[in-house]
Amino acid sequence: MFKGLGQMANLFKQAQEIGGKMQQLKEEMANWRVQGAAGGGLVEVEINGLGAATSVKIDPSLMSGGDQELLESLLAGAITQANDRLKERQAREMSEITGGMDMGALGNMLG
């Protein structure tokens, strides 16, 4: 019985440590920058670690062509790529914090 309590206390301590590291990671994520591009770099999007767009660059040649549908498609592609890269980075950071353990719902704490 007491052995189980010790293990439980250890798990609680580990959970607290992970929670602290996750909070620190969430604060650091605001400073991350992740890029996505489409059309061979004609459209570039940068987002921060919280998923907010920080910059969008559009090659001037796309503006003079008047092809709104193409521009919209390229923007969507660049945003998707940036978000995919962000998710990959978040997963790597979470794996490092948790020692590779599957933390399930704890990952939702990142937003």
Protein Blocks (a to p, Z undefined) as FASTA:
>chain_A
ZZmmmmmmmmmmmmmmmmmmmmmmmmmmmmpccdddeehhpaccdddfkopafbdcddfk
lmmnopaklmmmmmmmmmmmmmmmmmmmmmmmmmmmnnopaekjmmmmnZZ
